[in-house]
């Protein structure tokens, strides 16, 4: 089912359609707005500014350092969160298309993840520029980031595959997922370092939360300017491929049934 | 050469309970109510070959559109075999595959990509599509401002310009105006000349008579008559009156 030659033919056949679908998302989202795509970069910038102002005052930390600390965690979390929240609604959003023309269903989760990834890259570049002007050191170790991106993208894609189908059958998930994402945000070491919680239930939750691993893969190169420990990569990629495998198996088992519930 | 072979095709739907809330699910489990299944297509076997222009007629709910959707692979949960040789261009409903917020031109690109064309092929045929549809003035407006007739013209122009080998039409002729109807007929004839299959569903028997050389009559999900146009239409009329 997943032989390399088949995957290559699939990509050759559908790469233009994927491009068109993603382009369409942007066109629809930003048509008639004055600054268009800039909103995508502005939104996280504003979020980071506000969170920095509040929490650096609260924790009595240097705002500049805290901003970078926050950004390094947020970039990982936002990518994951965008995949999950948009991906879980993708079939419902496109039901008009799925109902009337034949398209391989997997195109829709793929489009979600690819466009979330594009967003994330652009935000990353924008913030890198801001970092540069704030005078924070930019390390060579940033070059490891593509691998960090790969790990979290595969993980998010696997989960997106599962949730995109589940949401069609259990529409309540549309209401539940935002709560889960919000809880995950606070239960991941984004606003605070993991070392703040040394024992107790919270520290257990934060440590088994998969997002913590990916945050670490981004935080080490961006904030600390060093390479993440190998163990995080091993742990991260094991999680990623488990998620991908389960996701694909689940998706191909149930994809033909979603048309019944759309 | 193109062909469609359908063997023992059956399709059923689980009838929706209107409100699938927890309480109702729970009660249903407790009472062990069976799932409501509705058979839409019952054991259909058909074979279409190049040069055939097939009209499908029958009452509402006879399974005509479901059969088309199964052929187009939109319904994938059937039992039986559907084997298709040839490039299919489906035109199932007015505005199928269109996104309302995109302009006509953007929708041409989207539709072309959905039908499997590469970017350069789409650019090549874009002008032809716009000219044939007669929509050059409004092609850069979002299609949500189009009238039903304009939708039909654009969709039909796209589906026929890509030179499909198998063209599937579901009630599309009813909303274009007369001059477009004539143009469309001429174009279908051209497609048929370059080897192809046409399958069309319509309630308008005169359209069927003018376009098709084979007619299939369906009732309650089964094929009850299959043969030359005049014969089947005559039979259909005799069952109504």
Interface residues (C-beta under 8 A of the other chain):
Chain A: X13 X16 X17 X19 X20 X21 X24 X27 X28 X31 X96 X97 X98 X99 X100 X101 X102 X103 X255 X256 X257 X259 X260
Chain B: X13 X14 X72 X73 X74 X75 X76 X77 X90 X92 X93 X96 X97 X99 X101 X102 X106 X109 X110 X113 X114 X116 X117 X118 X119
